[in-house]
Amino acid sequence: MPWFSWVVSNVLLALLLALAAWFMQRWLRRPAIAHILWVLVLVKLVTPPLVSVPLRESSGNTACQNGACLCGPHSSGVPLPSAGKGVWILLAAWLVGAAGTGWIAWCRWARFRRLMAHARPTPPEWQSLAARLASELSIRQPPEILAVPGRLPPLVIPGRRRPRMLLPMALMHQLNASQRVALLLHELVHIKRGDHLVRMLELAVSVVYWWLPIVSLIGRQLRSCEEACCDAAVVAHLPQARRGYAKLLLDVLDFVNPLPGQAVPQATAMSAGNDLEQRLLAILDAKVTRHTWLVGSFAVGLACVILPCGLRYDFVGRPALAATSAEREPAAGPSRLPSRADECEPPVVKNLCCPS
């Protein structure tokens, strides 16, 4: 089954890319490059292979043994093996699971939409401050900023025309002027990077590959890289407000605690508590880090080369299909001399695929 081989090939190559992304994130401490690699892992899972890379060359006899030659004896009248029926059963179970996962995500989004009905525009000072910061970040269209009730973290979600930034009302009244700037700047960097669009890709992959545990791991690593990149951007923009920004991060985590895990899969939340100690150390560290762009460019280039590829392996050792006696031996009958009509007939080309 071609689709089954595509899935196996995509999963294996995606695991290879995930290993490179994990190495870039954990060992080389390059969250921006690791984020690109994690996104390419998601893209690889849903991209059909365009270039086939054979792992084992096969001859025509092996193709006949596998029943994939589509020659005369094997093209018709061959019953479907039990393994092929099992593959179709797996496909049906896969589709049912994907439909169930998509329905659960839709129900969670519908509950969140009911909360959005209570959202109100933020005060004018927040709107003007966000517009100024968006202009400094070269964001063409500022997002729609709304204040929502409840103990939710600051969120960025996709909108119809422009992204939406959701800020909790109770938290907005607790922030001073510098913390307001840092909070809006953090969320605007998310929008400039397009992290809210990555959430849509992550949701689509999680629905399709609901049975693959690595998808949830990829989502956590993506959010960790996004938060690290946004922290670095805020610190670079406000180098004198390191301690205030670190305190803001702790205040946000304390405000949303306890918070259930990722209630809205389409949202990019500021309250990602993974690697909190590492984030705080990176925020308070005043050292200028040198970026190894050579290693990052090589990793991203190699990932882009692997992206359109697919693995092809021809399995050997399957029993050959038995040919009938009529196919192996000519029909018995009296011999006759060739006539003129026989001489006019075109010669029969022997099937080179099957030695029959």
DAZIGI-V635164 format. One record per residue. N is the residue number from 1. SS is DSSP state (h for helix, s for strand, l for the rest). PSI is psi in whole degrees, -180 to 180 (* if undefined). Layout:
BEGIN
<<N,SS,PSI> <N,SS,PSI>>
END
This chain:
BEGIN
<<1,l,121> <2,h,-41> <3,h,-33> <4,h,-42> <5,h,-34> <6,h,-45> <7,h,-47> <8,h,-44> <9,h,-44> <10,h,-40> <11,h,-43> <12,h,-45> <13,h,-33> <14,h,-36> <15,h,-37> <16,h,-44> <17,h,-36> <18,h,-37> <19,h,-41> <20,h,-39> <21,h,-41> <22,h,-40> <23,h,-41> <24,h,-32> <25,h,-44> <26,h,-35> <27,l,-45> <28,l,-11> <29,l,50> <30,l,82> <31,h,-32> <32,h,-44> <33,h,-40> <34,h,-36> <35,h,-41> <36,h,-42> <37,h,-39> <38,h,-39> <39,h,-40> <40,h,-30> <41,h,-45> <42,h,-41> <43,h,-39> <44,h,-35> <45,h,-28> <46,h,9> <47,l,125> <48,l,145> <49,l,136> <50,l,-28> <51,s,125> <52,s,128> <53,s,106> <54,s,135> <55,l,-18> <56,l,123> <57,l,144> <58,l,147> <59,l,176> <60,h,-34> <61,h,-38> <62,h,-38> <63,h,-37> <64,h,-38> <65,h,-35> <66,h,-9> <67,l,18> <68,l,10> <69,l,-23> <70,l,31> <71,l,-178> <72,h,-56> <73,h,-24> <74,h,-4> <75,h,-21> <76,l,154> <77,l,9> <78,l,122> <79,l,153> <80,l,126> <81,l,162> <82,h,-31> <83,h,-38> <84,h,-37> <85,h,-38> <86,h,-35> <87,h,-41> <88,h,-32> <89,h,-40> <90,h,-39> <91,h,-43> <92,h,-43> <93,h,-37> <94,h,-46> <95,h,-40> <96,h,-44> <97,h,-40> <98,h,-40> <99,h,-41> <100,h,-41> <101,h,-42> <102,h,-37> <103,h,-40> <104,h,-44> <105,h,-38> <106,h,-40> <107,h,-41> <108,h,-38> <109,h,-36> <110,h,-39> <111,h,-38> <112,h,-34> <113,h,-32> <114,h,-35> <115,h,-34> <116,h,-21> <117,l,-22> <118,l,6> <119,l,146> <120,s,151> <121,s,145> <122,l,163> <123,l,160> <124,h,-34> <125,h,-34> <126,h,-40> <127,h,-44> <128,h,-39> <129,h,-42> <130,h,-39> <131,h,-40> <132,h,-44> <133,h,-37> <134,h,-36> <135,h,-37> <136,h,-31> <137,l,3> <138,l,39> <139,l,118> <140,l,-48> <141,l,112> <142,l,150> <143,l,166> <144,s,120> <145,s,124> <146,s,147> <147,s,131> <148,s,150> <149,l,168> <150,l,170> <151,l,63> <152,l,151> <153,l,163> <154,l,130> <155,s,153> <156,s,122> <157,s,153> <158,l,146> <159,l,178> <160,l,-48> <161,l,-34> <162,l,157> <163,l,159> <164,s,137> <165,s,122> <166,s,124> <167,s,133> <168,s,136> <169,h,-44> <170,h,-35> <171,h,-32> <172,h,-34> <173,l,-11> <174,l,-5> <175,l,144> <176,l,-174> <177,h,-46> <178,h,-36> <179,h,-32> <180,h,-44> <181,h,-45> <182,h,-40> <183,h,-49> <184,h,-37> <185,h,-40> <186,h,-47> <187,h,-34> <188,h,-33> <189,h,-38> <190,h,-43> <191,h,-42> <192,h,-37> <193,h,-17> <194,l,28> <195,h,-29> <196,h,-27> <197,h,-32> <198,h,-32> <199,h,-36> <200,h,-41> <201,h,-42> <202,h,-39> <203,h,-43> <204,h,-43> <205,h,-38> <206,h,-29> <207,h,-43> <208,h,-47> <209,l,56> <210,l,-20> <211,l,-4> <212,l,114> <213,l,-24> <214,h,-19> <215,h,-43> <216,h,-36> <217,h,-40> <218,h,-41> <219,h,-42> <220,h,-41> <221,h,-35> <222,h,-47> <223,h,-37> <224,h,-43> <225,h,-39> <226,h,-43> <227,h,-39> <228,h,-40> <229,h,-40> <230,h,-38> <231,h,-44> <232,h,-38> <233,h,-41> <234,h,-44> <235,h,-38> <236,h,-33> <237,h,-34> <238,l,73> <239,h,-23> <240,h,-2> <241,h,36> <242,h,-50> <243,h,-39> <244,h,-38> <245,h,-38> <246,h,-40> <247,h,-38> <248,h,-42> <249,h,-43> <250,h,-37> <251,h,-40> <252,h,-43> <253,h,-37> <254,h,-32> <255,h,-40> <256,l,1> <257,l,131> <258,l,139> <259,l,129> <260,l,157> <261,l,133> <262,l,77> <263,l,-27> <264,l,104> <265,l,-20> <266,l,-3> <267,l,151> <268,s,109> <269,s,150> <270,l,-17> <271,l,23> <272,l,112> <273,l,6> <274,l,137> <275,l,45> <276,h,-44> <277,h,-41> <278,h,-37> <279,h,-44> <280,h,-40> <281,h,-39> <282,h,-33> <283,h,-42> <284,h,-12> <285,l,123> <286,l,3> <287,l,147> <288,l,117> <289,l,142> <290,l,128> <291,l,126> <292,l,82> <293,h,-23> <294,h,-46> <295,h,-42> <296,h,-42> <297,h,-38> <298,h,-42> <299,h,-46> <300,h,-40> <301,h,-42> <302,h,-38> <303,h,-39> <304,h,-29> <305,h,-39> <306,h,-27> <307,h,-48> <308,l,3> <309,s,158> <310,s,147> <311,s,139> <312,s,124> <313,l,126> <314,l,113> <315,l,139> <316,l,154> <317,l,2> <318,l,145> <319,l,138> <320,l,147> <321,l,131> <322,l,133> <323,l,150> <324,l,161> <325,h,-28> <326,h,-29> <327,h,-30> <328,h,-37> <329,l,140> <330,l,155> <331,l,137> <332,l,141> <333,l,169> <334,l,140> <335,l,148> <336,l,158> <337,l,146> <338,l,135> <339,l,176> <340,h,-31> <341,h,-35> <342,h,-33> <343,h,-27> <344,h,-16> <345,l,145> <346,l,149> <347,l,147> <348,l,123> <349,l,125> <350,l,138> <351,l,112> <352,l,-12> <353,l,-45> <354,l,123> <355,l,67> <356,l,*>>
END
